[in-house]
Amino acid sequence: MCIACNWGRFRGLLELDGRAASEFDPSRRQLLQAGATFAATGVAAAMPMRAEAAAGGKADIVFRNGPVYTVNGGREWARAVAVAQKRIVYVGDDTQVSRFIGPKTRVVDLAGRMLLPGFIEGHIHPISGAAITSGIDLQYDTRDDMIGALTAYRDKLGKVEVVRGFGWRYHAFPFTGPRKEDLDQIWPDTPVFLAAIDGHCAWINSKALAMAKITKATKDPLPGFSYFQRDKATGEPTGYVVEVPAMMVALNAAAPFTSKFITESLEAWLPKASAAGITTVFDAGMQILPEAAGFQLYQDLEGRGKLSFRVIGSTYHNNPAVDPVPIIKALRKQFHSELVQASVLKLNIDGGEAQRTSAMLAPYDDDPKTSGETLLPPDLFKDIILRADRDGFNIHIHCCGDRGARLCLDAFEAAMKANPPRDRRHTVCHLVVVAPEDLPRFAALGVTAEFSAQWAVPDPSWRDVVRTRLGARADTVYRIGSILRDGGNISFGTDWPAAGHYSTFRPLEAIEIATTRRELNRPDQPPLVPLAERISLDQALRAATMGPAYQLGLDRKIGSIEVGKLADLVVLEKNLFEVAPHDIHKTKVVMTVMNGQIRHE
C-alpha cells in the first residue's frame, strides 16, 4: 500500500527540474543550492494568526467552559487551559484560570466543544503526498461517477497546461484497465495524468501518450511487470500505464514535477492538514525529491512562518548497495531546527500483500511457490540496525508480513543486547499480519507498533486482495487490540497518500475506524474480524496523540495537555465521548493551535 516505498524503488527514474533525482548529491553545497531553489520558488502568504504576548504573567489564549480531554493518565479531564507564548501554563477549572486573563488575552469559550491535544501523524508523506494527489480526487466506485467528476472538474478548472488527479479505483474498470478515449473526450488537447489509488498505475490520455512518445512500437520498461497496456486488436497503447517505471516515462514528459510545483503543492496542502487537526508529523519518506532538498523545503517554510506542524523526518532506505547510516548522520547534523529534525532511519524489510512481496512465514494462498522476499538481506538488515542503534538513531521499519515482523523484532532484540542501554524509540509500521507469538514482544522490547487504522476495514481491497492472497490469515489482520492488551505502545499514522481503497490524512477517520473496524458511513456493515482488535475511544485518541509522541521521542514536549508542554491543541465542535461511534469522522475541527499559534479556525 505504501506509495512512497513503491516510488522509492524507482526514484532514479523520476526527473526533477529536468534532472534525474539520482543526480542530486546530499553534500552541503548541493543542499544549500537546493534550499536556494526552493526558497526562490516559494509562494508568499500571510503569517499565521497569533495572540499578542501579554505582560504580567497573563496568558495569550485562555480556553474555558470545557470539556478538556488531556490524555494525561492520572488526570484526563479538565475545564480550562491557559497558553502563554508557546507553552501551556495552566490546566484546571474555570475559576482558577481567571487569574491568567488580562486585557490582551483572547478568551475562547468552548461552550461544550472539546479541547484535546493536537493530532500527531506517526507515519505520513506530506511532500510526496501533496504532489501525487494534486488535482482531482477520483475516489469513486464506478467509471460513470469518475467521468462525471472529471467533466465537472474540467468546467471548473478552465484552461491549464496539464491535468492531474489521484485515487481512481481498479474495481471500477475491467482487468485491462481504464482507457484513454474517456479522457480524450474531456481533454483532447491537454495532457492528463491520473494516478491510481495505490500509486502503482496511471490513467493517461492520447495527448500525454504523444508527448511521452509512447506508441505501438515503444518497448515496455520491464515487460510483464511495468508496461503500457495495449489494445488487443490494434496493439496501440490504451492509456493504462502499469507500475512506476512506465509511469515515470509519461510523468516526466507530460506532467513533470518541478521544484515550483512541489513547493506550491505542499503549501496548498498545509492548511488542509491544520484543518484536520494535525500539529506534528513523522515524514516517512519524501521520494519525489532529494531528502536534503526536502528538509530544506520544510526549513524554508518554517523560516517564513508557513510550516504549520513540526516535522520529524527520515532517510528512506531499501537498497542493499548503499549504507544508510552515514546518510542519516549527515542529515541529522544539518537539519535540527525548532520545527524540523532529520533524526530517524526508515528501512523497508518487505513490500505489500497486493504484489505478494510481504515477507510471510507461510506461502501465499494464491501462489504457493512464494512467501515473499525481503527487500534487504536479513543479515545486512540486522547489521544496519545494530550500527544505527549504536549511533543513537531511532529506526522505523516498513513491514507488512509476519516473517518481516519477526525479523524486525529479532534485529531490535539483538541490537539491544549488543549495544549499551539508552532511551530507544524503535518502531515497526503497518503490521498487516503478525504471528501470535510475536504480539507480546512489542511490549517486551519497547518497540512501538504503528498502524494505519483506517485500513482495518472489510473494504474491496481486503475482500479482493488480502483474502485472496492470504486466505484464512486475512481474518487475523491489524492486531491493534492485542498489542495494547499486552502493554505495547500503539501509534497511528495514515500513511497518506498510500491506500488500497480509501486514501485519507484525517486522523479522526482513523480514530473512528479503530473503534469500529467498519468503513466510514456504513454503521451496519459487519466489522472486520477479529472483533477483539477494536479498541476504545480513549485508547484510539491516545494512539493519535501520546502514542506517536512517544514514538518520536517527543512525549515530554507534546502529546498531552499538561503544564509546561508545548501548546499543540485542537478544538472539536463536539465532545467525541458523546458522539455515536460511526459519526466521529463527521466531527469538525474548529480550531488548531501549534506552538501557541492559531493555524486553523
Steps between C-alpha positions, in 0.01 A plus 500: 500500500791737566527735201820663618663162556398384152613820327821491701607179328509689168586849622788528254249493212319812622619833365497819708546826308609292201768308692492147632442500876801271537725777369444704815780466756411562866825687555495832684552692174217322320286529810539877509434520127184296542392729782553805283290341226209431730527839671486669160193305392311546825159665488457796734213483750375667812661416834294277729269656759640527849380668814733780610708401799346649814707654777488436874463122492180511302413253226480558128208256463265358763261215425219460751162334551638163375499201472878465475631150430863510605623145413692535827467161667424607857288802414323453169233771533513871573290807426750770406848551351723808481770552236784753524720534193580141394415313817213382714514685833182379666267200489207494739161656570318805374538692825878477538573570135359852544826620654672446164259728314630847421394781268680343203399139569277333247234303686349205313170383644492132412127490580506122516736454208790262564861609546766231463868471401595560138504188284838347422543305178731208576553418130413726207653641180417873480734600218442207268133478596429864425652465154366157406143581608499846346195559281171313504413235759364197311405275791174377347371146458381514139637613166194717439549684828862568409411626152237728652749636752764557231252685279395727786866556587573608141224758515632633830869484411507691173805500275816346653828354379447160661217320682594295805300273725520212744299218650320310224411149608581186302168327561319771301667374180561167324822308554654686205460829684357842410530639147627819345182558298303597813754772573540607138132596488554739792853627430598432137787751495624508861717225655328308779681293765285325761667278762318195634399467864811299587744700285598192301329597173385802299220589262608740225352643182618508139666840541715370786588188299609719209709733717675196651542346153331180616382318190423153372874450448611620846669232710363435847744605778476166682293256291248311708548731799496861380341559162265700280173309462424429131176463312469134402369582154731788400802472730469872578554619860166535678599763756532252787857521630614230741757542780740782575769457229238537225322774693821703516529498120164674475537717808840646406379593151138603548461607864852563634569574864690825554627669814233766455222242463613302805526814713161632394338158551631476856401857582151434368470187718627645829172680584313174436724323751432770758127475428528129584664584834852382411773674699796259465601248233752227445599533134561137409655569160509783247590301187413758234798720580838462673463479878735794558285716274186377677629590845615835363149558365354437843751736661429768240131479588590514868711811444211672324253406773313269264576158650186412694629183667828377643683237293705203608645366176694203376729368236328219312703189416442172318809472277747228607780676308483814714590549867230727647669572834742768371210661311277542805802618700560781250132595488470505880801730525357740243130513585409559863297820524214564742236344276703281262722210600658229287553228755345165400625218279213355297552146367290263291512132583228402251237630259125439503245223471352628171826427318571189714813672634404500868746266670280220635575199717289278273440515123231711341169320457465603135867436415649223717835535323581819692478636852648838406862609505660758725617821333819494704691178572426410864867504607555842344174624649610387845843662459351837395272498805787406730718788378221759485384408848857528629518852356184603684253501212138399531399260223164478326432191286241439230371149556180327383570128537535280809848377401603861450367592845699221661818610322444856624447395860796260487727773366389751764549242773851423377590870487374554853713212627811614313484875564497702825164584660329820381156649448412323175188582297505242222184440297355242262223635278200356309511150656226349289577151635695416817545146634318453835823414681655830387220727622627524863853577381410859411438579866789285621749677272346846526439513125213718380242339273385763249174436315306671224178421680277611213616195305342265757167468317333233282525713184553375142877503551467260794237283328662481156871522580584416861261206529604364160868522584491392864196275534411439866778735608284788371288445810795583727612839368579825686531366857476841667303387803724201570819707509330754726382231741856370516615846608652619173506858375265560207544788259272607215610644167290506185796437265330751268477483206547121509186288482348188357149644473463828692769765545478751785719716721224579753578355844136501610417250227770261622388552860142405415600190303729382781191483722263346242709315235231608253519721192391860548129567464415130519382454860324171422796340325633184670830611651837363399599202712643431751245706689726507806741721310259794528620746761325758718475868411739604775754245373458626144544863603816408685627319189453825305675719760721357774569176311679668209649762733674214681597341168673822391666567836283809554281375784649750748416787266169416329228236484301599810367815662729561795660808652840562341427316176485676166158637410392263223122490533186416306143616560225271369139611451375216722616281787599176327394299804144619438503425125383174344806295397409511129475882512844572644644576157226757437609710796652828383832642618415861586844613614857369482786651704865405446778648715249745640409629153151467356545313173138424418175658612 
